[in-house]
Amino acid sequence: MVDPDPFTQQLLLQNFGCAGHRLTCCADAEAALIELDARVPDLLLLEWELPGQSGDALLRRLRAGPRTRALPIIMLTARAAEPDKVLALEAGADDYVTKPFSPRELLARTGAVLRRLAPPPSEAIELAGLCVDPGMRRVSAGAREIALGAVEFRLLEFFMRHPERVHSRPQLLDRVWGCHAVLGERTVDAHVGRLRQALLPSGRHGHIQTVRGAGYRFAAAR
């Protein structure tokens, strides 16, 4: 975790340790980058308010790095305003938990993120010039490989396995995130936007269509 608050560090060290997790604490972004350079963890808990480089800036930096692009990241912060949550989700956070928080809820959310981002044992699927290979965690358009975050990968795979069907935001939260009770529907919009941006250089972004008043669909032909 990356959080300068000693109380939060101690609280999580105790609770995560009792749950069988090993937690490494860093007080700022630079210390976190040194740790990440040595070893990429299963999941990162990240405070927004950090000395020096902010947690938001660190999040964007990690999402741009090839080793940490798919690293599950939960923002754990006192910033509870909706614009902050949307900004973090658009930057690539997988979940957003505000302080004060329940350690039991945070453990549950951590487990949920790890479960839903685990590589599924599905076969590769090819549609509309795109190939999604879950076993290799790889997306390509012809010879071009497309880099996606873990959530965007699952979202694209779900769309491609259910082409032409319109999926509402609550349905997507339930099927892709598996936690629609704790995340808002703006989460879907943020990650669909990131998915389209990633597909833009390949020209395949137009397959992800918005159906006004209903949700989103993957159009195989356009």
VEXZA-620422 format. One line per 3 residues: number of its first residue (from 1); their letters; for each residue x, y, z of C-alpha. Coordinates in Angstrom, 3 decimals. Layout:
residues N
NUM> A> X:Y:Z; ...
//
This chain:
residues 222
1> MVD> 0.000:0.000:0.000; 1.051:3.622:-0.555; -0.178:5.868:2.280
4> PDP> 1.790:8.278:4.514; -0.620:7.887:7.460; 0.930:5.636:10.185
7> FTQ> -2.505:4.854:11.668; -3.818:3.559:8.337; -0.638:1.568:7.794
10> QLL> -0.885:-0.095:11.201; -4.599:-0.795:10.831; -4.140:-2.506:7.484
13> LQN> -0.999:-4.362:8.496; -2.929:-5.916:11.372; -6.124:-6.741:9.468
16> FGC> -4.535:-7.922:6.234; -1.976:-9.934:8.193; -4.735:-11.705:10.128
19> AGH> -6.409:-12.508:6.791; -3.231:-14.145:5.505; -2.015:-11.338:3.245
22> RLT> 1.477:-9.865:3.242; 1.337:-6.067:3.099; 4.234:-3.756:2.227
25> CCA> 3.780:-0.084:3.190; 5.270:2.927:1.408; 4.857:6.547:2.493
28> DAE> 5.248:8.216:-0.911; 5.294:7.591:-4.660; 9.073:7.397:-4.980
31> AAL> 9.333:4.672:-2.354; 6.487:2.807:-4.060; 8.227:2.950:-7.441
34> IEL> 11.361:1.445:-5.916; 9.312:-1.422:-4.441; 7.422:-1.938:-7.721
37> DAR> 10.649:-2.027:-9.663; 11.772:-4.938:-7.503; 8.433:-6.785:-7.393
40> VPD> 4.959:-6.199:-8.787; 2.376:-7.141:-6.103; -0.974:-8.831:-6.582
43> LLL> -2.791:-5.567:-5.769; -1.992:-1.966:-4.800; -3.858:0.197:-2.260
46> LEW> -3.185:3.828:-3.138; -3.867:7.064:-1.233; -4.523:10.174:-3.329
49> ELP> -2.855:12.669:-0.968; 0.849:11.800:-1.041; 3.911:13.951:-0.408
52> GQS> 5.584:14.908:-3.678; 3.890:13.099:-6.551; 0.146:12.624:-5.968
55> GDA> -1.554:9.256:-5.934; -3.521:10.241:-9.044; -0.284:11.010:-10.919
58> LLR> 1.252:7.737:-9.729; -1.839:5.842:-10.892; -1.533:7.276:-14.399
61> RLR> 2.184:6.520:-14.455; 1.587:2.912:-13.473; -1.118:2.479:-16.096
64> AGP> 1.336:3.682:-18.740; 4.053:1.195:-17.713; 4.161:-2.244:-19.385
67> RTR> 4.914:-4.095:-16.108; 2.196:-2.361:-14.090; -0.465:-1.698:-16.727
70> ALP> -2.669:-4.553:-15.505; -1.838:-4.189:-11.794; -5.117:-4.098:-9.796
73> IIM> -5.293:-0.746:-7.980; -7.780:0.379:-5.318; -7.803:4.060:-4.387
76> LTA> -8.087:4.400:-0.598; -8.590:8.068:0.206; -10.517:10.695:2.149
79> RAA> -11.500:12.441:-1.081; -15.166:11.485:-1.334; -16.438:13.908:-4.006
82> EPD> -17.929:12.298:-7.118; -15.595:14.172:-9.544; -12.599:12.708:-7.704
85> KVL> -14.034:9.197:-7.951; -14.739:9.610:-11.665; -11.260:11.022:-12.270
88> ALE> -9.630:8.074:-10.509; -11.738:5.513:-12.376; -11.024:7.215:-15.684
91> AGA> -7.313:7.096:-14.838; -7.579:3.334:-14.393; -8.443:2.592:-10.752
94> DDY> -10.283:-0.712:-10.332; -12.170:0.433:-7.224; -12.450:3.481:-4.972
97> VTK> -12.833:3.311:-1.189; -13.260:6.439:0.935; -11.974:7.013:4.465
100> PFS> -13.078:6.276:7.108; -13.544:2.698:5.994; -14.306:-0.700:7.457
103> PRE> -11.289:-3.046:7.288; -13.663:-5.973:6.687; -15.261:-4.184:3.745
106> LLA> -11.842:-3.312:2.301; -10.751:-6.944:2.589; -13.961:-8.015:0.846
109> RTG> -13.432:-5.489:-1.937; -9.810:-6.554:-2.320; -10.919:-10.155:-2.729
112> AVL> -13.615:-9.159:-5.217; -11.135:-7.202:-7.371; -8.649:-10.088:-7.394
115> RRL> -11.355:-12.610:-8.299; -12.878:-10.626:-11.130; -9.489:-9.744:-12.625
118> APP> -8.170:-13.316:-12.524; -7.415:-14.655:-16.036; -10.469:-16.649:-17.186
121> PSE> -9.898:-20.088:-18.740; -11.777:-19.143:-21.910; -10.802:-19.787:-25.498
124> AIE> -9.705:-16.972:-27.774; -12.385:-15.148:-29.742; -12.044:-13.353:-33.088
127> LAG> -14.612:-10.852:-34.314; -14.645:-7.684:-36.428; -10.891:-7.804:-36.967
130> LCV> -10.150:-8.110:-33.242; -8.704:-11.121:-31.439; -9.000:-11.528:-27.671
133> DPG> -6.919:-14.305:-26.110; -7.762:-14.652:-22.380; -5.083:-17.274:-21.772
136> MRR> -2.339:-14.933:-22.992; -4.100:-11.764:-21.780; -3.568:-10.382:-25.283
139> VSA> -5.686:-8.289:-27.651; -4.703:-7.721:-31.260; -6.051:-6.206:-34.465
142> GAR> -4.207:-7.939:-37.270; -0.487:-7.580:-36.535; -1.112:-4.704:-34.085
145> EIA> -1.132:-5.622:-30.400; -3.463:-3.493:-28.258; -2.517:-2.739:-24.663
148> LGA> -5.493:-2.845:-22.285; -5.888:-2.586:-18.543; -7.380:-5.590:-16.756
151> VEF> -10.904:-4.155:-16.519; -10.940:-2.974:-20.136; -9.783:-6.443:-21.190
154> RLL> -12.692:-8.127:-19.402; -15.116:-5.543:-20.757; -14.006:-6.088:-24.362
157> EFF> -14.119:-9.854:-23.987; -17.641:-9.695:-22.580; -18.787:-7.432:-25.442
160> MRH> -17.253:-9.704:-28.067; -18.799:-12.835:-26.572; -22.218:-11.143:-26.710
163> PER> -22.133:-9.129:-29.963; -25.017:-6.893:-31.063; -26.832:-7.269:-27.741
166> VHS> -27.475:-4.094:-25.766; -26.218:-4.250:-22.186; -27.347:-1.751:-19.574
169> RPQ> -24.838:-0.245:-17.153; -26.184:-2.287:-14.199; -25.921:-5.455:-16.307
172> LLD> -22.307:-4.668:-17.185; -21.450:-3.938:-13.566; -22.954:-7.271:-12.571
175> RVW> -21.374:-9.366:-15.353; -17.977:-7.670:-15.704; -17.327:-6.204:-12.248
178> GCH> -19.483:-8.544:-10.206; -20.069:-5.831:-7.572; -22.855:-3.584:-8.844
181> AVL> -23.994:-2.924:-5.268; -20.873:-0.933:-4.369; -19.862:0.815:-7.597
184> GER> -21.797:3.513:-9.438; -22.864:3.366:-13.064; -20.392:6.129:-13.951
187> TVD> -17.738:3.446:-13.490; -18.959:1.785:-16.694; -18.802:5.045:-18.664
190> AHV> -15.238:5.695:-17.477; -13.947:2.272:-18.507; -15.839:2.219:-21.821
193> GRL> -14.136:5.531:-22.590; -10.730:4.024:-21.781; -11.505:0.981:-23.932
196> RQA> -12.468:3.132:-26.915; -9.318:5.220:-26.500; -7.168:2.083:-26.508
199> LLP> -8.898:0.789:-29.656; -8.653:4.134:-31.467; -5.208:3.620:-33.113
202> SGR> -6.428:0.346:-34.643; -9.624:1.958:-35.941; -11.777:-0.540:-34.037
205> HGH> -13.165:1.928:-31.469; -16.383:2.384:-33.437; -17.477:-1.163:-32.664
208> IQT> -18.216:-0.087:-29.083; -21.493:1.756:-29.534; -23.598:3.783:-27.108
211> VRG> -27.326:3.076:-27.259; -28.976:6.190:-25.897; -31.083:5.507:-22.838
214> AGY> -30.193:1.806:-22.844; -26.454:1.143:-22.470; -23.719:-0.192:-24.752
217> RFA> -23.241:-2.870:-27.377; -20.504:-4.344:-29.577; -21.458:-3.925:-33.236
220> AAR> -19.653:-6.546:-35.310; -20.371:-4.643:-38.540; -20.327:-0.877:-38.916
//
